[in-house]
């Protein structure tokens, strides 16, 4: 089991500001439904905790180059997924 302590709502908000992203762009980066969904992780009385797999996905998209992300999308396809690999590689607009 991986020990994991999620980033705080403030740390996620800081990431958003560092990237200069809107809530919609952060939602696209994390692959959640939209800005309102993303705000559930950064605001309110009890913000949701970001799951390990979501943070891993965000970090991978911010860290890996396009060929590596395309290779990962290919492996996901080999496993049986159907996805738009370009959407995985392209930064949120």
Number of C-alpha atoms within 10 A of each C-alpha: 3 5 6 8 10 14 15 15 20 13 12 20 18 13 13 16 12 9 12 11 15 14 19 19 19 25 20 20 23 21 15 14 11 15 15 12 14 23 19 16 19 22 14 10 7 10 14 16 14 20 12 15 10 14 15 13 15 17 13 13 19 13 11 12 11 15 10 14 19 16 12 15 20 16 12 14 14 10 9 9 11 11 12 10 17 12 11 19 19 12 12 16 10
